Amino acid sequence: MLLEAVNGSNSFSVLRHIRYFLKLWLIFLGMTIAIEAVGDWWLNLWIYPRLARLAYVFHVLIIGYPFTGFFALELFAWLQSFSWVRKTQLAFLPVAAFLFAYLNEYPNTFAYEWRYANWPLGEFLNIPILVPFLWVSLLFVVLFKPWFMITKSGRSAILGQQHLPESIDWHDPD
């Protein structure tokens, strides 16, 4: 949760809403399995040459995809905290998602933790051209932003429950 401290001052916190954090992690996990089932297992569009089966399950399915989703949520929430982004977010956020894709994909062109195969339209910076366009679909995480908003009184904006501003609330919000 790289931007947790920055977003906390903007009334947004993923970690203070543990129940929604876990629900969203399960949603991301389900999406991960769907993406991997279609892209990797069925269409063979990428492979993980260096990962054993257990490492694949842990690093890709349980941690990799879901926490990339959380990072995208925090990044987009942080970007929306700027007034000029809020006014132009329909144009700005897709560009940010496109750049976010390259920032996540480009280091792999050196590490080769995964490799792409069978992609149409060629590559740019050793990344298939269609991949960053698919990453723009990560903008859906903005829909979950209200789950993690906190009002000035320290209450959850969506639930109205009290949260301690200095600590993580590990209790069930119901």
Backbone as CSV, one residue per row, in Angstrom:
resi,resn,N_x,N_y,N_z,CA_x,CA_y,CA_z,C_x,C_y,C_z
1,MET,0.814,-1.129,0.000,0.000,0.000,0.000,0.895,1.242,0.000
2,LEU,1.473,1.413,-1.130,2.484,2.435,-1.350,1.984,3.852,-1.082
3,LEU,0.792,4.167,-1.492,0.282,5.528,-1.365,-0.647,5.708,-0.175
4,GLU,-0.681,4.758,0.750,-1.579,4.818,1.907,-1.362,6.086,2.728
5,ALA,-0.131,6.426,3.010,0.160,7.608,3.822,-0.239,8.892,3.101
6,VAL,0.010,8.952,1.809,-0.336,10.140,1.034,-1.842,10.287,0.928
7,ASN,-2.530,9.191,0.616,-3.986,9.251,0.445,-4.718,9.410,1.766
8,GLY,-4.125,8.988,2.870,-4.757,9.150,4.177,-5.052,10.602,4.479
9,SER,-4.176,11.483,4.053,-4.421,12.912,4.266,-5.498,13.445,3.326
10,ASN,-5.852,12.669,2.310,-6.917,13.056,1.368,-8.217,12.306,1.643
11,SER,-8.375,11.815,2.866,-9.593,11.115,3.293,-9.838,9.820,2.532
12,PHE,-8.760,9.119,2.184,-8.887,7.849,1.486,-7.924,6.859,2.127
13,SER,-8.414,5.703,2.542,-7.553,4.700,3.151,-8.071,3.306,2.842
14,VAL,-7.234,2.517,2.201,-7.585,1.137,1.901,-7.481,0.282,3.155
15,LEU,-6.483,0.517,3.977,-6.210,-0.351,5.121,-7.115,-0.104,6.327
16,ARG,-7.799,1.001,6.383,-8.693,1.263,7.521,-10.048,0.576,7.368
17,HIS,-10.282,-0.007,6.238,-11.543,-0.700,5.963,-11.217,-2.149,5.613
18,ILE,-10.805,-2.930,6.591,-10.295,-4.268,6.340,-11.342,-5.173,5.697
19,ARG,-12.595,-5.012,6.070,-13.639,-5.863,5.486,-13.753,-5.604,3.979
20,TYR,-13.780,-4.335,3.575,-13.853,-4.019,2.158,-12.543,-4.355,1.444
21,PHE,-11.439,-4.209,2.148,-10.150,-4.611,1.589,-10.193,-6.087,1.213
22,LEU,-10.664,-6.932,2.132,-10.729,-8.371,1.867,-11.744,-8.703,0.773
23,LYS,-12.892,-8.022,0.769,-13.878,-8.241,-0.292,-13.296,-7.881,-1.653
24,LEU,-12.623,-6.731,-1.716,-12.045,-6.302,-2.981,-10.901,-7.215,-3.389
25,TRP,-10.127,-7.705,-2.446,-9.066,-8.664,-2.760,-9.678,-9.926,-3.377
26,LEU,-10.801,-10.393,-2.838,-11.465,-11.568,-3.412,-11.988,-11.274,-4.821
27,ILE,-12.502,-10.072,-5.035,-12.930,-9.683,-6.388,-11.739,-9.684,-7.330
28,PHE,-10.630,-9.078,-6.898,-9.417,-9.070,-7.717,-8.904,-10.487,-7.962
29,LEU,-8.979,-11.346,-6.950,-8.536,-12.731,-7.101,-9.385,-13.450,-8.147
30,GLY,-10.700,-13.248,-8.102,-11.574,-13.843,-9.106,-11.258,-13.347,-10.506
31,MET,-10.997,-12.058,-10.622,-10.632,-11.504,-11.920,-9.292,-12.045,-12.391
32,THR,-8.362,-12.212,-11.456,-7.055,-12.766,-11.784,-7.202,-14.148,-12.382
33,ILE,-7.995,-14.976,-11.743,-8.190,-16.340,-12.238,-8.839,-16.316,-13.618
34,ALA,-9.805,-15.418,-13.822,-10.445,-15.303,-15.133,-9.449,-14.847,-16.200
35,ILE,-8.641,-13.835,-15.880,-7.640,-13.330,-16.829,-6.623,-14.410,-17.165
36,GLU,-6.130,-15.100,-16.147,-5.155,-16.162,-16.373,-5.772,-17.338,-17.127
37,ALA,-7.023,-17.671,-16.821,-7.687,-18.789,-17.503,-7.804,-18.523,-19.002
38,VAL,-8.174,-17.302,-19.348,-8.336,-16.971,-20.771,-6.980,-16.698,-21.427
39,GLY,-6.225,-15.769,-20.860,-4.990,-15.321,-21.510,-3.844,-16.309,-21.471
40,ASP,-3.666,-16.981,-20.353,-2.522,-17.886,-20.206,-2.903,-19.330,-20.516
41,TRP,-3.903,-19.839,-19.842,-4.211,-21.262,-19.959,-4.906,-21.626,-21.260
42,TRP,-5.784,-20.743,-21.762,-6.552,-21.067,-22.966,-5.882,-20.553,-24.233
43,LEU,-5.556,-19.249,-24.277,-4.991,-18.655,-25.489,-3.467,-18.690,-25.547
44,ASN,-2.815,-19.013,-24.456,-1.344,-19.076,-24.391,-0.693,-17.785,-24.870
45,LEU,-1.205,-16.642,-24.382,-0.667,-15.346,-24.795,0.563,-14.951,-23.993
46,TRP,0.799,-15.594,-22.849,1.997,-15.357,-22.068,2.335,-16.611,-21.274
47,ILE,3.596,-16.662,-20.847,4.068,-17.775,-20.022,4.919,-17.211,-18.889
48,TYR,5.089,-17.998,-17.854,5.937,-17.643,-16.718,7.079,-18.658,-16.668
49,PRO,8.162,-18.421,-17.412,9.209,-19.441,-17.541,10.009,-19.715,-16.266
50,ARG,10.047,-18.787,-15.324,10.898,-18.950,-14.139,10.143,-19.342,-12.882
51,LEU,8.836,-19.499,-12.957,8.055,-19.755,-11.757,7.583,-21.210,-11.695
52,ALA,7.870,-21.854,-10.580,7.309,-23.175,-10.318,5.825,-23.003,-10.010
53,ARG,5.078,-24.091,-9.966,3.624,-24.019,-9.787,3.237,-23.304,-8.490
54,LEU,3.879,-23.640,-7.366,3.549,-22.997,-6.100,3.911,-21.508,-6.129
55,ALA,5.068,-21.178,-6.694,5.473,-19.773,-6.816,4.504,-19.014,-7.718
56,TYR,4.038,-19.654,-8.774,3.055,-19.038,-9.674,1.771,-18.718,-8.917
57,VAL,1.256,-19.678,-8.166,0.016,-19.465,-7.418,0.194,-18.331,-6.415
58,PHE,1.285,-18.347,-5.677,1.497,-17.346,-4.633,1.808,-15.970,-5.219
59,HIS,2.806,-15.891,-6.094,3.284,-14.591,-6.584,2.390,-13.967,-7.652
60,VAL,1.761,-14.765,-8.481,0.939,-14.215,-9.559,-0.522,-14.093,-9.134
61,LEU,-1.101,-15.213,-8.688,-2.537,-15.222,-8.405,-2.887,-14.532,-7.092
62,ILE,-2.190,-14.860,-6.011,-2.561,-14.355,-4.689,-2.055,-12.941,-4.435
63,ILE,-0.840,-12.645,-4.884,-0.245,-11.336,-4.600,-0.204,-10.417,-5.821
64,GLY,0.351,-10.874,-6.914,0.660,-10.025,-8.059,-0.495,-9.237,-8.634
65,TYR,-1.459,-9.918,-9.176,-2.601,-9.226,-9.787,-3.416,-8.432,-8.759
66,PRO,-3.834,-9.044,-7.628,-4.662,-8.273,-6.689,-3.986,-6.995,-6.174
67,PHE,-2.715,-7.070,-5.836,-2.071,-5.881,-5.292,-1.738,-4.854,-6.366
68,THR,-1.647,-5.278,-7.607,-1.560,-4.314,-8.700,-2.875,-3.549,-8.799
69,GLY,-3.979,-4.240,-8.584,-5.288,-3.579,-8.557,-5.390,-2.572,-7.426
70,PHE,-4.895,-2.945,-6.232,-4.916,-2.005,-5.109,-4.021,-0.802,-5.388
71,PHE,-2.850,-1.046,-5.987,-1.974,0.068,-6.315,-2.642,0.997,-7.323
72,ALA,-3.339,0.421,-8.310,-4.055,1.244,-9.289,-5.138,2.065,-8.592
73,LEU,-5.879,1.449,-7.673,-6.917,2.168,-6.931,-6.324,3.340,-6.158
74,GLU,-5.212,3.100,-5.460,-4.566,4.177,-4.707,-4.025,5.265,-5.629
75,LEU,-3.434,4.859,-6.742,-2.881,5.831,-7.683,-3.989,6.715,-8.268
76,PHE,-5.081,6.098,-8.704,-6.163,6.883,-9.287,-6.831,7.759,-8.233
77,ALA,-6.956,7.272,-6.999,-7.517,8.102,-5.920,-6.607,9.297,-5.659
78,TRP,-5.302,9.078,-5.661,-4.347,10.167,-5.454,-4.425,11.175,-6.599
79,LEU,-4.484,10.683,-7.832,-4.576,11.588,-8.975,-5.862,12.401,-8.937
80,GLN,-6.955,11.790,-8.490,-8.228,12.511,-8.413,-8.230,13.554,-7.303
81,SER,-7.254,13.532,-6.421,-7.195,14.543,-5.367,-6.757,15.905,-5.909
82,PHE,-6.219,15.936,-7.106,-5.836,17.195,-7.735,-7.038,17.750,-8.497
83,SER,-7.358,19.009,-8.263,-8.570,19.586,-8.858,-8.519,19.566,-10.385
84,TRP,-7.366,19.829,-10.978,-7.281,19.852,-12.434,-7.509,18.463,-13.019
85,VAL,-7.177,17.392,-12.266,-7.442,16.035,-12.740,-8.934,15.746,-12.661
86,ARG,-9.585,16.173,-11.575,-11.029,15.952,-11.444,-11.791,16.585,-12.601
87,LYS,-11.331,17.753,-13.051,-12.012,18.446,-14.145,-11.774,17.755,-15.489
88,THR,-10.646,17.100,-15.629,-10.274,16.487,-16.913,-10.110,14.978,-16.806
89,GLN,-10.697,14.355,-15.771,-10.400,12.948,-15.523,-10.866,12.014,-16.632
90,LEU,-11.873,12.387,-17.382,-12.319,11.535,-18.471,-11.213,11.355,-19.508
91,ALA,-10.404,12.371,-19.698,-9.276,12.278,-20.627,-7.996,11.858,-19.910
92,PHE,-7.808,12.347,-18.688,-6.534,12.129,-18.005,-6.368,10.708,-17.460
93,LEU,-7.396,10.145,-16.844,-7.243,8.835,-16.214,-6.924,7.716,-17.207
94,PRO,-7.513,7.672,-18.401,-7.076,6.642,-19.349,-5.602,6.786,-19.751
95,VAL,-5.133,8.006,-19.890,-3.708,8.220,-20.191,-2.860,7.742,-19.010
96,ALA,-3.295,8.047,-17.792,-2.571,7.579,-16.606,-2.567,6.060,-16.536
97,ALA,-3.676,5.427,-16.887,-3.741,3.960,-16.883,-2.798,3.381,-17.937
98,PHE,-2.720,4.025,-19.086,-1.819,3.583,-20.150,-0.364,3.668,-19.691
99,LEU,0.000,4.798,-19.062,1.353,4.956,-18.533,1.621,3.989,-17.379
100,PHE,0.619,3.762,-16.538,0.709,2.797,-15.442,1.048,1.414,-15.994
101,ALA,0.450,1.070,-17.132,0.731,-0.223,-17.765,2.201,-0.338,-18.143
102,TYR,2.723,0.681,-18.792,4.126,0.624,-19.185,5.059,0.609,-17.976
103,LEU,4.701,1.336,-16.925,5.534,1.320,-15.717,5.547,-0.053,-15.063
104,ASN,4.471,-0.807,-15.186,4.413,-2.151,-14.627,5.013,-3.198,-15.559
105,GLU,4.871,-3.002,-16.837,5.321,-4.003,-17.808,6.797,-3.842,-18.205
106,TYR,7.280,-2.614,-18.273,8.626,-2.386,-18.814,9.743,-3.064,-18.019
107,PRO,9.727,-3.054,-16.682,10.819,-3.748,-15.970,10.920,-5.232,-16.333
108,ASN,9.824,-5.834,-16.725,9.863,-7.237,-17.092,10.606,-7.492,-18.397
109,THR,10.801,-6.458,-19.205,11.559,-6.666,-20.441,13.010,-6.994,-20.138
110,PHE,13.436,-6.763,-18.900,14.776,-7.135,-18.468,14.774,-8.380,-17.591
111,ALA,13.758,-8.545,-16.769,13.700,-9.662,-15.824,13.105,-10.921,-16.444
112,TYR,12.217,-10.786,-17.389,11.543,-11.903,-18.058,10.863,-12.863,-17.086
113,GLU,10.158,-12.318,-16.111,9.358,-13.163,-15.219,8.181,-13.759,-15.994
114,TRP,7.710,-13.033,-16.989,6.704,-13.556,-17.907,7.107,-13.137,-19.306
115,ARG,6.664,-13.902,-20.283,6.950,-13.596,-21.679,5.662,-13.650,-22.470
116,TYR,5.540,-12.721,-23.398,4.362,-12.673,-24.250,4.614,-13.462,-25.522
117,ALA,3.554,-14.077,-26.035,3.636,-14.833,-27.281,2.320,-14.659,-28.038
118,ASN,2.380,-14.775,-29.341,1.181,-14.810,-30.188,0.335,-13.542,-30.136
119,TRP,0.927,-12.380,-29.907,0.156,-11.139,-29.862,0.148,-10.487,-31.237
120,PRO,-1.019,-10.056,-31.712,-1.072,-9.351,-33.001,-0.590,-7.905,-32.872
121,LEU,-0.322,-7.266,-33.961,0.024,-5.845,-34.093,1.424,-5.474,-33.633
122,GLY,2.246,-6.412,-33.247,3.630,-6.107,-32.918,3.855,-5.606,-31.501
123,GLU,5.034,-4.991,-31.304,5.448,-4.564,-29.971,5.970,-3.139,-29.982
124,PHE,5.953,-2.520,-28.813,6.593,-1.236,-28.576,7.325,-1.360,-27.251
125,LEU,8.618,-1.099,-27.218,9.476,-1.285,-26.041,9.413,-2.729,-25.528
126,ASN,9.335,-3.670,-26.469,9.260,-5.112,-26.166,7.997,-5.512,-25.417
127,ILE,6.974,-4.698,-25.504,5.676,-4.986,-24.885,4.652,-4.987,-26.012
128,PRO,3.828,-6.045,-26.112,2.811,-6.051,-27.170,1.955,-4.793,-27.125
129,ILE,1.672,-4.244,-28.276,0.960,-2.975,-28.374,-0.413,-3.026,-27.709
130,LEU,-1.098,-4.152,-27.754,-2.432,-4.248,-27.170,-2.438,-4.307,-25.649
131,VAL,-1.336,-4.712,-25.032,-1.302,-4.889,-23.570,-1.644,-3.604,-22.817
132,PRO,-1.009,-2.462,-23.097,-1.373,-1.239,-22.363,-2.832,-0.825,-22.565
133,PHE,-3.392,-1.116,-23.739,-4.807,-0.798,-23.946,-5.694,-1.657,-23.056
134,LEU,-5.298,-2.890,-22.822,-6.054,-3.755,-21.911,-5.925,-3.266,-20.468
135,TRP,-4.772,-2.687,-20.131,-4.570,-2.161,-18.777,-5.506,-0.988,-18.483
136,VAL,-5.977,-0.303,-19.499,-6.898,0.812,-19.282,-8.173,0.298,-18.595
137,SER,-8.467,-0.984,-18.770,-9.636,-1.561,-18.087,-9.483,-1.515,-16.572
138,LEU,-8.263,-1.281,-16.070,-8.064,-1.130,-14.628,-8.792,0.083,-14.060
139,LEU,-9.250,0.962,-14.911,-9.992,2.127,-14.430,-11.251,1.733,-13.667
140,PHE,-11.707,0.484,-13.835,-12.892,0.054,-13.097,-12.662,0.129,-11.592
141,VAL,-11.409,0.101,-11.126,-11.150,0.144,-9.686,-11.645,1.441,-9.063
142,VAL,-11.787,2.476,-9.860,-12.290,3.753,-9.339,-13.710,3.580,-8.789
143,LEU,-14.436,2.598,-9.285,-15.783,2.333,-8.783,-15.782,1.926,-7.312
144,PHE,-14.673,1.381,-6.823,-14.584,0.931,-5.439,-14.069,2.013,-4.494
145,LYS,-13.748,3.181,-5.021,-13.218,4.263,-4.198,-14.134,4.641,-3.031
146,PRO,-15.458,4.721,-3.206,-16.315,5.094,-2.062,-16.211,4.134,-0.875
147,TRP,-15.839,2.888,-1.089,-15.688,1.927,0.004,-14.638,2.395,0.999
148,PHE,-13.654,3.139,0.532,-12.486,3.453,1.344,-12.361,4.927,1.717
149,MET,-13.393,5.706,1.457,-13.370,7.125,1.805,-13.686,7.298,3.292
150,ILE,-13.053,8.274,3.920,-13.257,8.572,5.337,-13.652,10.038,5.446
151,THR,-14.692,10.320,6.230,-15.120,11.702,6.432,-14.196,12.371,7.442
152,LYS,-14.333,13.672,7.618,-13.484,14.416,8.546,-13.661,13.955,9.990
153,SER,-14.817,13.387,10.311,-15.046,12.899,11.675,-14.405,11.534,11.916
154,GLY,-13.764,10.972,10.900,-13.130,9.665,11.059,-14.066,8.512,10.753
155,ARG,-15.237,8.816,10.217,-16.203,7.768,9.900,-16.075,7.372,8.430
156,SER,-16.431,6.137,8.170,-16.452,5.655,6.798,-17.541,6.397,6.042
157,ALA,-17.228,6.899,4.870,-18.208,7.653,4.087,-19.370,6.776,3.650
158,ILE,-19.132,5.504,3.424,-20.190,4.637,2.923,-20.957,3.950,4.052
159,LEU,-20.294,3.690,5.174,-20.933,2.955,6.264,-21.357,3.823,7.433
160,GLY,-20.687,4.966,7.606,-20.976,5.825,8.739,-20.400,5.310,10.045
161,GLN,-19.462,4.349,9.997,-18.897,3.821,11.233,-17.644,4.586,11.634
162,GLN,-17.331,4.550,12.901,-16.165,5.245,13.436,-14.905,4.431,13.168
163,HIS,-13.857,5.098,12.739,-12.546,4.478,12.568,-11.534,5.304,13.335
164,LEU,-10.587,4.641,13.922,-9.528,5.349,14.630,-8.550,5.909,13.610
165,PRO,-8.322,7.214,13.594,-7.466,7.805,12.572,-6.024,7.322,12.624
166,GLU,-5.517,6.950,13.796,-4.109,6.577,13.902,-3.875,5.084,13.693
167,SER,-4.903,4.271,13.683,-4.673,2.830,13.614,-5.593,2.176,12.608
168,ILE,-5.298,0.947,12.334,-6.101,0.157,11.415,-7.236,-0.477,12.201
169,ASP,-8.446,-0.417,11.651,-9.599,-1.026,12.287,-9.738,-2.450,11.756
170,TRP,-9.385,-3.420,12.587,-9.425,-4.809,12.174,-10.751,-5.466,12.502
171,HIS,-11.693,-4.717,13.029,-12.977,-5.285,13.424,-13.955,-5.254,12.261
172,ASP,-14.870,-6.185,12.284,-15.928,-6.249,11.283,-16.798,-5.009,11.424
173,PRO,-17.039,-4.257,10.303,-17.780,-3.002,10.395,-19.272,-3.176,10.708
174,ASP,-19.807,-4.387,10.640,-21.235,-4.566,10.929,-21.525,-4.680,12.367
